[in-house]
């Protein structure tokens, strides 16, 4: 018998720093890693959008994250 865990997704907006030489999947992975590092309470992070911001290596990001509360 398997256990089903409830997931509570919330949309967040913020800024994240990544190596400006990265592109594509490598850039997305680096940004997700940075977001996870800045928010250790989040169980899962899925980047929805990343746009280069002013300043070397900074990106405006929109991401979905599960805080582990299961919507309770």
Secondary structure, DSSP 8 states (H G I E B T S, - for coil): --------EEEEEEEEE--TT--HHHHHHHHHHHHHHH-TT-SEEEEEEEEE-SSTTEEEEEEEEE-SSTT-
